[in-house]
Amino acid sequence: MPGPDLQQLREDIEEIDRRLLKHLKRRMELVDRVARSKLEAAYPFRDQKREDIVLQRVRGLAVELGLDPHGIERLYRRIMEMSISRQQALMKTLDSLPLRVAYQGVEGSYSHLTAQRRYAGRKGGVLLTGFDTVREAVDAVRSGQADLTLLPIENSTAGSINETYDELAEGGLSINAEALSQVEHCLLGLPGTQLDEIRLVISHSQALAQCAEFLRGLPLARPKAEFDTAGSAAKVKDGEDPSVAAIASESAARLLGLEVLAQGIQDRAGNSTRFVEVSLEAAPCPHDTPCKTSIVISLDHSAGALGEVLTEFGRRGIQLAKLESRPTVTDPWKYRFYVDVEAHADDASMVGALEKISPLCHEIRILGTYPMADRAEPLAQASQEADDKR
């Protein structure tokens, strides 16, 4: 039989285990509250940067306490996975399921900030999930992993985002809404970095294009395209190289602890990005609402065909909002055209125009009729308010 001292030690350990489990239970209860808050405020469940900060903190505490930091990190990674599983299980208990929204980018990106502004406060909550590419965000909708995706489609300075147009061309998707966001770009770097130290500026290709004039003022800095603005900022943070900076949002700077080296560096004031909400099913659009209809058209290869199409719209008083051409995949040097018009697809004028141009086209496909966004909304204030609630 173990001696009395050993028995007491075992009982002390059991008591500590009970306390640990009670604290773990309390932690999981707080996780539930975090999940509900994220659903209401439209934050992603997985916050990789937050997880990295927690792991860094517990590794430091482990060293201070004389514990194995690697073992403690493995333990906390398992606790984090338990937390995510609990958050996902919580959704199944809700009276109404949250709307599942995919977007391209990471937390703090302009797509994330636009989605957060658009869907935060929705009854039933919103589950946001970021993806590296537009294709992956669209595939999430096609596979049923997401209910819809919010995609950038054009910018007032740099023009069209071709990847989005190409995904829409593949079919099976409907545009149900649009949103306009004012985009203010910032140059982000490690705290204390000076502009003359910078030798590399990384960001999404669109952001680099929208800040071309500013970049020309940094002759020693080379621009390099990355998949995302906020993701580029994360690379600056992780790389710890003061010669590398990123173009991203002020919100990304706050999230990552970076310094805003220059603010409002876009070439044009009022720089805005148009986003489209895309899903598998078309949503009804009221006839008494100012709306747009997006159409994709493939024309016969004949002189004047496009002109005849546009003339038919003009004859009926249908205002053209956008015309975009993209090469077809199957026929080299042949193009399909994306046309946005300010009209409802069911209007008599639209029905008549489509019937009239049909003989000129190999394909006419309506991508969606949706309410017209009347103005670009600023993202800076919305992102600051969301960060303050965290």
PLY file of the C-alpha trace (Angstrom):
ply
format ascii 1.0
element vertex 390
property float x
property float y
property float z
element edge 389
property int vertex1
property int vertex2
end_header
0.00 0.00 0.00
1.27 3.49 -0.82
2.38 5.51 2.13
0.24 8.36 3.51
2.39 11.01 1.86
1.96 9.43 -1.60
-1.78 9.03 -1.07
-2.08 12.70 -0.12
-0.06 13.74 -3.16
-2.41 11.74 -5.39
-5.43 13.36 -3.79
-3.86 16.80 -4.31
-3.30 16.01 -7.97
-6.89 14.84 -8.34
-8.10 18.09 -6.79
-5.96 20.10 -9.23
-7.37 18.01 -12.10
-10.90 18.85 -10.96
-10.01 22.54 -10.92
-8.42 22.30 -14.35
-11.52 20.65 -15.77
-13.79 23.23 -14.14
-11.69 25.98 -15.74
-11.81 24.14 -19.07
-15.59 23.93 -18.76
-15.71 27.67 -18.06
-13.47 28.26 -21.09
-15.86 26.30 -23.31
-18.82 28.31 -21.99
-16.96 31.48 -22.99
-16.29 29.88 -26.39
-20.06 29.60 -26.87
-20.43 33.31 -26.14
-17.59 34.11 -28.55
-19.31 32.03 -31.25
-22.61 33.88 -30.83
-20.77 37.21 -30.92
-18.93 36.22 -34.11
-22.17 35.15 -35.79
-23.81 38.45 -34.89
-20.86 40.65 -35.90
-19.97 38.59 -39.02
-16.50 37.42 -38.01
-14.90 34.16 -39.24
-14.84 31.30 -36.72
-11.20 30.58 -37.50
-8.97 33.53 -36.66
-5.48 32.24 -37.44
-3.69 35.39 -36.33
-5.52 35.33 -32.99
-4.62 31.65 -32.55
-0.97 32.40 -33.29
-0.97 35.19 -30.69
-2.46 32.87 -28.06
0.10 30.15 -28.81
2.94 32.64 -28.62
1.66 33.88 -25.26
1.27 30.42 -23.71
4.72 29.37 -24.95
6.17 32.39 -23.17
4.26 31.61 -19.99
5.41 27.99 -20.16
9.05 29.11 -20.28
8.49 31.46 -17.32
6.95 28.62 -15.31
9.63 26.08 -16.21
7.33 23.95 -18.38
8.02 22.40 -21.76
6.83 25.07 -24.26
6.43 22.56 -27.10
4.27 20.27 -24.99
2.16 23.21 -23.83
1.72 24.36 -27.44
0.50 20.88 -28.46
-1.96 20.92 -25.55
-3.34 24.34 -26.49
-3.65 23.42 -30.15
-5.86 20.54 -29.06
-7.90 22.87 -26.82
-8.35 25.24 -29.77
-9.61 22.41 -31.97
-12.07 21.49 -29.21
-13.22 25.13 -29.18
-13.78 25.23 -32.95
-15.67 21.92 -32.84
-17.85 23.30 -30.04
-18.59 26.46 -32.03
-19.58 24.41 -35.07
-21.78 22.15 -32.93
-23.45 25.22 -31.45
-24.81 26.18 -34.87
-26.89 23.00 -34.95
-28.71 24.05 -31.78
-29.75 27.50 -33.03
-33.39 28.21 -33.86
-32.36 29.62 -37.23
-29.21 28.59 -39.07
-26.64 31.29 -39.83
-26.11 32.45 -43.38
-22.87 30.91 -44.70
-20.90 33.49 -46.68
-17.66 32.82 -48.56
-15.28 35.59 -49.53
-11.82 35.83 -51.10
-9.10 36.85 -48.67
-8.45 36.81 -44.94
-9.74 38.81 -42.00
-9.04 42.49 -42.53
-9.16 42.25 -46.33
-11.53 44.57 -48.20
-13.73 41.62 -49.16
-14.00 40.63 -45.50
-14.74 44.20 -44.39
-17.43 44.58 -47.06
-19.04 41.26 -46.08
-18.91 42.22 -42.42
-20.56 45.58 -43.08
-23.22 44.01 -45.30
-24.24 41.03 -43.14
-23.46 41.95 -39.53
-26.55 42.03 -37.33
-28.51 39.62 -39.53
-31.10 37.63 -37.58
-29.79 34.11 -37.21
-26.21 35.25 -37.57
-23.60 34.98 -40.31
-20.75 32.50 -40.67
-17.96 34.06 -42.75
-15.25 31.90 -44.31
-12.30 33.29 -46.25
-10.64 31.53 -49.18
-7.35 32.18 -50.94
-8.84 32.62 -54.42
-12.06 33.63 -56.13
-12.27 30.11 -57.59
-12.19 28.52 -54.14
-14.87 30.90 -52.84
-17.10 30.07 -55.82
-16.45 26.33 -55.44
-17.65 26.60 -51.83
-21.03 27.76 -53.17
-21.14 25.16 -55.93
-20.39 22.36 -53.45
-22.96 23.55 -50.89
-20.31 24.50 -48.33
-21.52 28.12 -48.49
-24.89 29.71 -49.25
-23.39 32.60 -51.19
-20.14 34.37 -51.96
-19.35 38.07 -52.13
-16.87 38.76 -54.92
-15.08 41.91 -56.15
-15.88 42.48 -59.81
-14.54 45.94 -60.67
-12.69 48.91 -59.22
-13.18 52.54 -60.13
-9.42 53.02 -60.58
-7.96 49.71 -61.80
-10.96 48.39 -63.72
-12.38 44.88 -63.96
-11.42 41.85 -61.87
-11.23 39.28 -64.63
-11.14 36.24 -62.36
-14.68 36.99 -61.20
-15.97 37.40 -64.76
-14.39 34.10 -65.77
-16.06 32.27 -62.88
-19.46 33.71 -63.82
-18.93 32.49 -67.39
-18.80 28.88 -66.24
-22.51 29.03 -65.42
-24.70 27.70 -62.65
-24.48 30.94 -60.64
-26.76 33.92 -60.19
-25.96 37.52 -59.20
-28.49 38.59 -56.56
-27.07 41.85 -55.25
-24.25 44.35 -55.55
-22.37 46.42 -52.97
-20.06 49.40 -53.40
-17.25 50.03 -50.95
-14.95 53.02 -50.67
-11.43 51.64 -50.45
-8.68 53.56 -48.66
-5.30 51.92 -49.07
-2.55 52.26 -46.50
1.12 51.35 -46.57
1.78 49.08 -43.59
5.12 48.17 -42.08
6.78 47.05 -38.90
6.65 49.66 -36.12
9.42 52.21 -36.51
9.99 51.56 -40.22
10.95 54.57 -42.35
9.80 54.97 -45.96
13.36 55.13 -47.28
14.05 51.68 -45.77
11.44 49.93 -47.91
12.69 47.76 -50.76
9.65 45.54 -51.39
5.92 46.34 -51.35
3.53 43.39 -51.49
-0.24 43.31 -52.02
-2.99 42.07 -54.31
-2.35 43.04 -57.93
-5.45 45.28 -57.92
-4.23 47.20 -54.87
-0.80 47.69 -56.44
-2.45 49.01 -59.61
-4.65 51.39 -57.60
-1.57 52.86 -55.87
0.74 53.08 -58.89
1.50 56.80 -58.49
2.45 56.41 -54.82
4.70 53.46 -55.63
6.51 55.48 -58.28
7.44 57.82 -55.43
9.32 54.93 -53.79
11.95 54.33 -56.49
13.94 51.85 -54.40
10.88 49.71 -53.63
9.83 46.87 -55.93
6.11 45.91 -56.06
5.21 42.23 -55.87
1.70 40.79 -56.30
0.27 38.46 -53.64
-3.11 36.77 -53.34
-4.61 39.19 -50.81
-4.13 42.59 -49.15
-4.52 41.53 -45.52
-2.63 38.31 -46.23
0.26 40.44 -47.47
0.14 42.44 -44.25
0.37 39.18 -42.29
3.50 38.27 -44.28
5.08 41.58 -43.28
4.28 40.86 -39.64
5.60 37.31 -39.75
8.69 38.14 -41.81
9.94 40.78 -39.35
11.86 42.48 -42.18
11.66 46.31 -42.05
12.49 46.53 -45.76
9.16 44.84 -46.65
5.82 46.70 -46.52
2.28 45.88 -47.60
-0.65 47.78 -49.08
-3.75 46.91 -47.06
-6.46 48.41 -44.88
-6.06 50.30 -41.63
-8.12 47.53 -40.05
-5.45 45.00 -41.06
-2.85 47.19 -39.33
-4.88 47.16 -36.11
-5.43 43.41 -36.27
-1.76 42.63 -36.80
-0.06 45.34 -34.76
1.55 46.98 -37.80
2.22 50.69 -38.26
0.45 52.77 -40.89
3.41 54.34 -42.71
1.23 56.24 -45.19
-2.54 56.59 -45.41
-4.86 57.17 -48.38
-2.22 56.22 -50.95
-4.65 55.26 -53.73
-4.26 57.22 -56.97
-7.78 58.64 -56.92
-9.93 60.04 -54.15
-13.20 58.14 -53.89
-11.52 54.91 -55.02
-14.31 52.29 -54.84
-14.75 48.59 -55.48
-17.95 46.98 -56.67
-18.83 43.57 -55.23
-21.48 41.12 -56.41
-23.35 38.64 -54.25
-23.44 35.29 -56.03
-25.42 32.12 -55.22
-26.82 29.05 -56.95
-30.42 30.27 -56.94
-31.76 33.56 -58.27
-33.43 35.83 -55.73
-36.55 37.80 -56.76
-36.01 41.48 -57.46
-38.99 43.86 -56.96
-40.07 45.66 -60.13
-40.46 48.97 -58.30
-36.77 48.98 -57.25
-34.04 50.59 -59.38
-32.18 47.54 -60.62
-29.53 46.16 -62.91
-29.53 43.08 -65.10
-26.27 41.35 -65.96
-26.10 39.39 -69.20
-23.40 37.31 -70.90
-23.49 37.24 -74.71
-21.50 35.28 -77.30
-21.79 36.78 -80.78
-21.43 35.54 -84.31
-18.07 36.52 -85.75
-19.44 39.17 -88.07
-18.76 42.86 -88.55
-21.08 45.17 -86.65
-22.75 42.44 -84.54
-21.87 44.07 -81.23
-22.98 47.46 -82.53
-26.37 46.05 -83.50
-26.80 44.55 -80.03
-26.03 47.84 -78.31
-28.27 49.72 -80.75
-31.24 47.51 -79.83
-30.77 48.39 -76.15
-30.46 52.07 -76.99
-33.60 52.10 -79.14
-35.64 50.92 -76.19
-34.20 53.46 -73.78
-32.21 50.83 -71.84
-29.21 52.45 -70.18
-25.92 50.56 -70.56
-24.00 50.44 -67.24
-21.01 48.23 -68.15
-19.57 46.39 -71.14
-16.75 43.91 -70.63
-15.16 41.47 -73.07
-13.35 38.28 -72.08
-11.77 35.62 -74.32
-13.57 32.29 -74.60
-11.68 29.23 -73.41
-12.66 26.92 -76.26
-12.32 29.30 -79.24
-9.02 31.24 -79.44
-9.39 34.91 -80.37
-13.14 34.81 -79.90
-14.81 36.75 -77.10
-17.89 36.78 -74.95
-19.35 40.03 -73.68
-20.68 40.88 -70.25
-23.33 43.56 -70.35
-24.83 45.36 -67.34
-27.98 47.35 -68.10
-30.19 49.46 -65.85
-33.42 47.52 -66.33
-35.35 44.53 -64.99
-35.09 41.32 -67.00
-38.90 41.06 -67.06
-39.48 44.57 -68.43
-41.15 44.57 -71.83
-38.28 46.63 -73.24
-35.72 44.06 -72.08
-37.73 41.09 -73.33
-38.10 42.77 -76.72
-34.39 43.63 -76.94
-33.29 40.09 -76.11
-35.68 38.63 -78.69
-34.38 41.02 -81.33
-30.68 40.27 -80.75
-31.13 36.52 -80.39
-30.38 35.75 -84.08
-27.01 37.53 -83.73
-25.89 35.47 -80.73
-24.59 31.98 -80.08
-25.51 32.44 -76.42
-27.56 34.83 -74.33
-27.60 34.14 -70.61
-29.03 36.31 -67.85
-26.69 36.24 -64.86
-29.14 38.03 -62.59
-31.43 40.97 -61.93
-30.72 42.73 -58.64
-31.21 46.03 -56.79
-28.80 48.77 -57.83
-26.39 50.03 -55.19
-26.75 53.81 -55.16
-23.51 54.83 -53.46
-20.21 53.51 -52.14
-20.10 52.98 -48.38
-16.90 53.78 -46.45
-15.24 50.78 -44.83
-12.99 52.57 -42.33
-15.71 53.51 -39.82
-17.44 50.13 -40.04
-14.18 48.25 -39.47
-13.25 50.44 -36.48
-16.66 49.86 -34.87
-16.34 46.10 -35.42
-12.83 46.03 -33.95
-14.01 47.98 -30.90
-16.59 45.26 -30.18
-14.05 42.45 -30.20
0 1
1 2
2 3
3 4
4 5
5 6
6 7
7 8
8 9
9 10
10 11
11 12
12 13
13 14
14 15
15 16
16 17
17 18
18 19
19 20
20 21
21 22
22 23
23 24
24 25
25 26
26 27
27 28
28 29
29 30
30 31
31 32
32 33
33 34
34 35
35 36
36 37
37 38
38 39
39 40
40 41
41 42
42 43
43 44
44 45
45 46
46 47
47 48
48 49
49 50
50 51
51 52
52 53
53 54
54 55
55 56
56 57
57 58
58 59
59 60
60 61
61 62
62 63
63 64
64 65
65 66
66 67
67 68
68 69
69 70
70 71
71 72
72 73
73 74
74 75
75 76
76 77
77 78
78 79
79 80
80 81
81 82
82 83
83 84
84 85
85 86
86 87
87 88
88 89
89 90
90 91
91 92
92 93
93 94
94 95
95 96
96 97
97 98
98 99
99 100
100 101
101 102
102 103
103 104
104 105
105 106
106 107
107 108
108 109
109 110
110 111
111 112
112 113
113 114
114 115
115 116
116 117
117 118
118 119
119 120
120 121
121 122
122 123
123 124
124 125
125 126
126 127
127 128
128 129
129 130
130 131
131 132
132 133
133 134
134 135
135 136
136 137
137 138
138 139
139 140
140 141
141 142
142 143
143 144
144 145
145 146
146 147
147 148
148 149
149 150
150 151
151 152
152 153
153 154
154 155
155 156
156 157
157 158
158 159
159 160
160 161
161 162
162 163
163 164
164 165
165 166
166 167
167 168
168 169
169 170
170 171
171 172
172 173
173 174
174 175
175 176
176 177
177 178
178 179
179 180
180 181
181 182
182 183
183 184
184 185
185 186
186 187
187 188
188 189
189 190
190 191
191 192
192 193
193 194
194 195
195 196
196 197
197 198
198 199
199 200
200 201
201 202
202 203
203 204
204 205
205 206
206 207
207 208
208 209
209 210
210 211
211 212
212 213
213 214
214 215
215 216
216 217
217 218
218 219
219 220
220 221
221 222
222 223
223 224
224 225
225 226
226 227
227 228
228 229
229 230
230 231
231 232
232 233
233 234
234 235
235 236
236 237
237 238
238 239
239 240
240 241
241 242
242 243
243 244
244 245
245 246
246 247
247 248
248 249
249 250
250 251
251 252
252 253
253 254
254 255
255 256
256 257
257 258
258 259
259 260
260 261
261 262
262 263
263 264
264 265
265 266
266 267
267 268
268 269
269 270
270 271
271 272
272 273
273 274
274 275
275 276
276 277
277 278
278 279
279 280
280 281
281 282
282 283
283 284
284 285
285 286
286 287
287 288
288 289
289 290
290 291
291 292
292 293
293 294
294 295
295 296
296 297
297 298
298 299
299 300
300 301
301 302
302 303
303 304
304 305
305 306
306 307
307 308
308 309
309 310
310 311
311 312
312 313
313 314
314 315
315 316
316 317
317 318
318 319
319 320
320 321
321 322
322 323
323 324
324 325
325 326
326 327
327 328
328 329
329 330
330 331
331 332
332 333
333 334
334 335
335 336
336 337
337 338
338 339
339 340
340 341
341 342
342 343
343 344
344 345
345 346
346 347
347 348
348 349
349 350
350 351
351 352
352 353
353 354
354 355
355 356
356 357
357 358
358 359
359 360
360 361
361 362
362 363
363 364
364 365
365 366
366 367
367 368
368 369
369 370
370 371
371 372
372 373
373 374
374 375
375 376
376 377
377 378
378 379
379 380
380 381
381 382
382 383
383 384
384 385
385 386
386 387
387 388
388 389
